[in-house]
Amino acid sequence: MLNTKLPRLVLASGNPGKIKEIQALLSDFTIVPQSVFNVPECDEPACTFVENALLKARHAALHSQLPALADDSGLIVDALNGAPGVISARYAGVGASDQANVDKLLAQMTDIPANQRHARFICIMVLVEHPNDPCPLIAQGVWEGIIADCAIGDQGFGYDPVFWMPERHCTSAELSAELKNQLSHRGQALKQLVALIKNKKR
């Protein structure tokens, strides 16, 4: 049941895991998925994470008439000139499975030597008070790593099985959910956003 005593914040997503994670850190708000307001899917035509996140946040705010939060995230691989980037979720095509995306990435990286496999997860989070908010809060999280030669681990989702962390000698798919939330790009962006919200309230 929603806590009606706290101000509501619409999340431009229907992902249950994402909602739970964000709610835990934004405890001053009641996080409501945009599906509650029957918000239609928003197009993401931009070539940058920040532009797509802004589009989604403004879209959710417009349809719900409430403050809205959106994120856009993905994997950037240096050797692939930043690919898969903003199309990380559909790298192998619209509706592609996580496995298909990972398989395509590994195929693209076949001849890339170990010292040139650097990559990073990026997450941009945007909070708007209303659809035409001229000064949205924007937070960014970055998680550095290396693309592994093969998939390892069965935790997480997306590219986690091939995102190798040298300092921990494992992939992000081998981390516990709690530790991943502490280290991840999304966890970093959320913490930064919380600080921005607190600073704005002063």
LOSE-87998 format. One record per residue (C-alpha): residue in three letters; residue number from 1; x, y, z. Coordinates in steps of 0.25 Angstrom, whole numbers. Layout:
rest; nr; x; y; z
ALA; NUM; X; Y; Z
...
REM end
This chain:
rest; nr; x; y; z
MET; 1; 0; 0; 0
LEU; 2; 5; 14; -4
ASN; 3; 9; 23; 8
THR; 4; 0; 35; 5
LYS; 5; 7; 43; 16
LEU; 6; 20; 45; 8
PRO; 7; 20; 53; -5
ARG; 8; 19; 44; -18
LEU; 9; 29; 43; -28
VAL; 10; 26; 36; -41
LEU; 11; 37; 27; -47
ALA; 12; 38; 26; -62
SER; 13; 39; 11; -61
GLY; 14; 31; -1; -57
ASN; 15; 43; -10; -53
PRO; 16; 40; -15; -39
GLY; 17; 55; -17; -35
LYS; 18; 58; -2; -39
ILE; 19; 46; 3; -32
LYS; 20; 50; -5; -19
GLU; 21; 65; 0; -20
ILE; 22; 61; 15; -22
GLN; 23; 50; 15; -11
ALA; 24; 61; 10; -1
LEU; 25; 69; 22; -4
LEU; 26; 59; 32; -6
SER; 27; 51; 30; 7
ASP; 28; 46; 44; 7
PHE; 29; 37; 40; -4
THR; 30; 27; 30; -8
ILE; 31; 32; 24; -22
VAL; 32; 20; 21; -31
PRO; 33; 23; 14; -45
GLN; 34; 17; 21; -57
SER; 35; 8; 9; -60
VAL; 36; -1; 14; -49
PHE; 37; -4; 26; -57
ASN; 38; -5; 18; -70
VAL; 39; 7; 26; -76
PRO; 40; 10; 21; -90
GLU; 41; 25; 18; -93
CYS; 42; 33; 29; -97
ASP; 43; 42; 30; -109
GLU; 44; 57; 30; -107
PRO; 45; 62; 36; -120
ALA; 46; 74; 44; -114
CYS; 47; 89; 40; -115
THR; 48; 92; 43; -101
PHE; 49; 88; 37; -87
VAL; 50; 84; 51; -81
GLU; 51; 75; 55; -93
ASN; 52; 67; 42; -92
ALA; 53; 66; 42; -77
LEU; 54; 61; 57; -78
LEU; 55; 51; 52; -89
LYS; 56; 46; 41; -80
ALA; 57; 45; 49; -68
ARG; 58; 37; 61; -74
HIS; 59; 28; 50; -81
ALA; 60; 24; 44; -68
ALA; 61; 22; 57; -61
LEU; 62; 13; 62; -72
HIS; 63; 4; 49; -72
SER; 64; 4; 48; -57
GLN; 65; 4; 63; -53
LEU; 66; 14; 59; -42
PRO; 67; 29; 61; -40
ALA; 68; 36; 50; -48
LEU; 69; 49; 42; -47
ALA; 70; 55; 35; -59
ASP; 71; 68; 29; -62
ASP; 72; 76; 25; -75
SER; 73; 87; 15; -74
GLY; 74; 96; 6; -82
LEU; 75; 110; 1; -85
ILE; 76; 121; 9; -92
VAL; 77; 132; 1; -98
ASP; 78; 145; 9; -102
ALA; 79; 149; -1; -113
LEU; 80; 135; 0; -119
ASN; 81; 135; 15; -120
GLY; 82; 125; 16; -108
ALA; 83; 116; 5; -113
PRO; 84; 106; -1; -109
GLY; 85; 103; 12; -102
VAL; 86; 89; 17; -102
ILE; 87; 84; 5; -109
SER; 88; 90; -5; -99
ALA; 89; 77; -11; -96
ARG; 90; 74; -13; -111
TYR; 91; 89; -15; -116
ALA; 92; 85; -28; -123
GLY; 93; 72; -22; -128
VAL; 94; 58; -17; -123
GLY; 95; 53; -27; -113
ALA; 96; 67; -35; -112
SER; 97; 69; -43; -99
ASP; 98; 81; -40; -90
GLN; 99; 87; -53; -95
ALA; 100; 86; -48; -109
ASN; 101; 92; -34; -106
VAL; 102; 104; -41; -98
ASP; 103; 107; -51; -110
LYS; 104; 107; -39; -120
LEU; 105; 117; -31; -110
LEU; 106; 126; -43; -109
ALA; 107; 126; -45; -124
GLN; 108; 130; -31; -126
MET; 109; 141; -32; -116
THR; 110; 147; -45; -121
ASP; 111; 160; -39; -126
ILE; 112; 162; -28; -116
PRO; 113; 174; -30; -107
ALA; 114; 172; -31; -91
ASN; 115; 179; -17; -90
GLN; 116; 169; -10; -99
ARG; 117; 156; -16; -93
HIS; 118; 153; -4; -84
ALA; 119; 138; -1; -82
ARG; 120; 128; 6; -72
PHE; 121; 114; 6; -68
ILE; 122; 108; 20; -68
CYS; 123; 95; 24; -61
ILE; 124; 88; 37; -62
MET; 125; 77; 41; -53
VAL; 126; 68; 53; -55
LEU; 127; 57; 58; -46
VAL; 128; 47; 69; -51
GLU; 129; 37; 76; -42
HIS; 130; 28; 78; -54
PRO; 131; 28; 75; -69
ASN; 132; 34; 89; -72
ASP; 133; 44; 89; -61
PRO; 134; 55; 99; -65
CYS; 135; 65; 94; -55
PRO; 136; 64; 78; -53
LEU; 137; 73; 71; -44
ILE; 138; 83; 63; -51
ALA; 139; 92; 52; -45
GLN; 140; 102; 43; -51
GLY; 141; 108; 30; -47
VAL; 142; 120; 23; -54
TRP; 143; 125; 9; -51
GLU; 144; 138; 5; -58
GLY; 145; 142; -9; -62
ILE; 146; 147; -18; -73
ILE; 147; 140; -27; -83
ALA; 148; 143; -41; -80
ASP; 149; 145; -52; -90
CYS; 150; 133; -60; -87
ALA; 151; 121; -59; -78
ILE; 152; 123; -62; -63
GLY; 153; 113; -62; -52
ASP; 154; 98; -63; -51
GLN; 155; 94; -51; -43
GLY; 156; 89; -38; -48
PHE; 157; 84; -36; -62
GLY; 158; 88; -29; -75
TYR; 159; 103; -29; -77
ASP; 160; 107; -32; -63
PRO; 161; 113; -46; -67
VAL; 162; 123; -40; -75
PHE; 163; 126; -27; -67
TRP; 164; 140; -31; -60
MET; 165; 145; -23; -48
PRO; 166; 160; -25; -47
GLU; 167; 160; -20; -32
ARG; 168; 150; -31; -28
HIS; 169; 154; -42; -37
CYS; 170; 140; -45; -42
THR; 171; 129; -40; -51
SER; 172; 117; -32; -46
ALA; 173; 109; -44; -48
GLU; 174; 116; -51; -37
LEU; 175; 113; -40; -27
SER; 176; 102; -40; -16
ALA; 177; 90; -31; -19
GLU; 178; 94; -22; -7
LEU; 179; 109; -21; -11
LYS; 180; 105; -18; -25
ASN; 181; 96; -7; -21
GLN; 182; 107; 0; -13
LEU; 183; 117; -1; -25
SER; 184; 108; 1; -37
HIS; 185; 106; 13; -46
ARG; 186; 91; 13; -42
GLY; 187; 95; 13; -27
GLN; 188; 105; 24; -29
ALA; 189; 95; 33; -37
LEU; 190; 84; 31; -27
LYS; 191; 93; 35; -15
GLN; 192; 97; 47; -23
LEU; 193; 83; 50; -26
VAL; 194; 79; 49; -11
ALA; 195; 90; 59; -8
LEU; 196; 85; 69; -18
ILE; 197; 70; 68; -13
LYS; 198; 75; 71; 1
ASN; 199; 83; 82; -3
LYS; 200; 71; 88; -11
LYS; 201; 63; 87; 1
ARG; 202; 72; 96; 9
REM end
